[in-house]
């Protein structure tokens, strides 16, 4: 496996990153199959969601979202941040990191700092304590939620199946691998969790650059 550096300088990091996110559902399916084969059962996402200990503030309408302000506004749009607002009473400020899911748009965002909700259709998710939040975030990308158009998709996400990995160290190792892969900085001498699976996923990523 050719590791330890990014591909040719002709390929920009943005292109590499775009390929990663486009292929991530495929990578997660490979990981789910591998994890199931080594003894971790597949379980519905609904069984891995923790209950938030706070009531969600109301979302903003478009007129309340500004180009500048104290706090970022995060909605279900493709853009990570859609604007700003100064109202501290509307802040989601606890239990980070959190995952934002777009009930209509199906976007999935990993959020580590306080923010204000923009408009409706936003679901805030937190996995149970035995799950690394970043691991859960990555694996949600493998859940099929495309059987509806612009309807509600959260019910489909809840019924999705992912590996119930009870080994926290393994979760962390897989997160490290996916983080490094997304940045194109896979270390040639680093063992993450399984050389065969790592090589398979890495080859899928690099082969996309040759097309």
C-alpha positions in Angstrom: 0.0 0.0 0.0 1.5 3.3 -1.1 1.3 5.4 2.1 3.0 8.3 3.9 2.3 11.0 1.4 -0.4 12.6 -0.7 -0.7 11.6 -4.4 0.8 13.7 -7.2 0.8 17.4 -6.7 -1.3 17.7 -9.8 -4.2 16.4 -7.6 -5.3 19.1 -5.2 -6.3 18.4 -1.6 -9.8 19.5 -2.3 -10.1 16.9 -5.1 -8.8 14.2 -2.8 -11.2 15.3 0.0 -14.1 15.4 -2.4 -13.4 11.8 -3.4 -13.2 10.8 0.2 -16.7 12.2 1.0 -18.2 10.8 -2.1 -16.9 7.3 -1.4 -17.3 7.4 2.4 -20.6 5.4 2.3 -18.8 2.6 0.5 -15.9 2.7 2.9 -18.3 2.5 5.9 -20.1 -0.5 4.3 -16.7 -2.3 4.0 -15.9 -1.4 7.6 -19.4 -2.6 8.8 -18.9 -6.0 7.0 -15.4 -6.3 8.5 -16.5 -5.5 12.0 -19.4 -7.8 11.8 -17.1 -10.6 10.6 -14.9 -10.2 13.7 -17.8 -10.5 16.1 -19.5 -7.1 16.4 -23.2 -7.3 15.8 -25.0 -5.0 13.5 -27.6 -2.8 15.4 -30.1 -0.1 14.6 -29.0 3.5 15.0 -32.0 4.1 17.2 -30.5 1.8 19.9 -27.3 3.9 19.9 -28.8 7.3 20.4 -28.6 9.0 23.8 -31.2 11.4 25.1 -30.1 15.0 25.1 -30.3 16.4 28.7 -31.6 19.8 27.5 -34.4 21.2 25.4 -33.5 22.4 22.0 -33.9 26.1 21.4 -36.1 27.3 18.5 -34.6 27.7 15.1 -34.1 31.1 13.3 -35.9 32.3 10.3 -33.9 33.7 7.3 -34.4 37.3 8.4 -32.7 36.6 11.7 -29.5 35.2 10.1 -26.8 37.8 9.6 -23.5 37.9 7.7 -21.7 38.8 11.0 -22.3 38.1 14.7 -21.2 36.4 17.8 -22.5 32.9 17.2 -22.5 30.6 14.1 -25.8 29.5 12.7 -25.9 25.9 11.6 -28.8 24.5 9.6 -29.4 21.4 7.4 -27.9 23.2 4.4 -24.8 21.8 2.6 -22.7 24.8 3.9 -21.4 24.1 7.4 -22.3 27.6 8.7 -25.0 29.7 7.0 -24.5 32.9 9.0 -24.5 34.4 12.5 -26.7 35.7 15.3 -26.1 37.4 18.7 -28.8 35.9 20.8 -27.1 33.8 23.5 -30.5 32.4 24.7 -30.8 30.4 21.5 -27.4 28.7 21.8 -27.0 25.0 21.8 -24.1 25.0 24.3 -23.8 21.6 26.0 -22.8 18.0 25.4 -20.3 18.5 22.6 -19.4 17.1 20.2 -22.8 16.8 18.6 -24.0 15.6 15.3 -26.5 17.7 13.2 -28.7 15.8 10.8 -30.8 17.4 8.1 -34.2 15.8 8.2 -34.9 17.0 4.7 -31.5 17.5 3.2 -29.8 14.4 4.8 -26.7 16.4 5.5 -24.6 15.2 8.5 -22.4 17.6 10.4 -19.9 17.1 13.2 -20.2 20.1 15.6 -17.7 20.8 18.4 -18.6 24.3 19.5 -21.8 26.2 20.6 -24.1 27.2 17.8 -27.6 28.4 17.0 -30.1 26.3 15.0 -31.1 27.7 11.6 -34.7 27.0 10.5 -36.5 23.7 11.0 -35.6 20.2 9.9 -32.6 20.0 12.1 -32.0 17.0 14.3 -29.4 17.0 17.0 -27.9 13.6 17.8 -25.6 12.3 20.5 -24.5 8.6 20.7 -24.5 6.6 23.9 -21.4 7.0 26.0 -19.8 3.9 24.8 -19.4 5.4 21.3 -16.8 7.8 20.1 -18.8 10.6 18.6 -16.6 10.9 15.6 -16.9 7.2 14.9 -20.7 7.4 15.1 -20.6 10.5 12.8 -18.5 8.6 10.2 -20.7 5.5 10.3 -23.9 7.4 9.9 -22.7 8.1 6.4 -23.1 4.5 5.6 -26.8 4.5 6.4 -29.1 4.5 3.4 -31.6 7.4 3.6 -32.2 8.1 -0.1 -35.6 6.3 -0.5 -37.4 9.6 -0.2 -37.1 12.8 -2.1 -37.4 16.0 0.1 -39.5 14.3 2.7 -38.5 13.4 6.3 -35.5 11.1 6.5 -34.8 10.9 10.3 -37.0 7.8 10.7 -34.9 6.1 7.9 -31.7 7.1 9.7 -32.9 5.7 13.0 -33.6 2.3 11.3 -30.2 2.2 9.7 -27.7 -0.5 10.7 -24.2 0.0 11.9 -21.7 -2.1 13.8 -22.0 -2.0 17.5 -18.3 -1.8 18.3 -17.9 -2.1 22.0 -14.1 -1.8 21.8 -13.4 1.9 22.3 -9.7 1.6 21.3 -10.8 0.0 18.0 -13.3 2.9 17.4 -10.5 5.4 18.0 -8.2 3.5 15.6 -10.8 3.5 12.8 -11.4 7.2 13.4 -7.7 7.9 13.1 -7.6 6.0 9.9 -10.5 7.8 8.4 -9.3 11.2 9.6 -5.9 10.6 8.0 -7.4 9.2 4.8 -9.7 12.3 4.4 -6.6 14.5 4.6 -4.5 12.3 2.4 -1.8 11.8 5.1 -1.9 8.0 5.6 1.3 7.1 7.4 3.3 4.4 5.6 4.6 2.9 8.8 1.5 3.2 10.9 -0.8 0.2 11.7 -4.3 1.4 12.4 -6.6 -1.7 12.9 -6.3 -4.1 9.9 -3.8 -3.9 7.1 -6.0 -5.7 4.5 -9.0 -3.5 5.1 -6.9 -0.4 5.2 -5.3 -1.3 1.9 -8.6 -2.1 0.3 -10.1 1.3 1.2 -7.0 3.2 0.4 -6.8 1.6 -3.1 -10.5 2.5 -3.7 -9.6 6.1 -2.8 -6.5 6.3 -5.0 -8.1 4.5 -8.0 -10.6 7.3 -8.2 -7.8 9.7 -9.0 -6.8 7.6 -12.1 -10.2 7.9 -13.7 
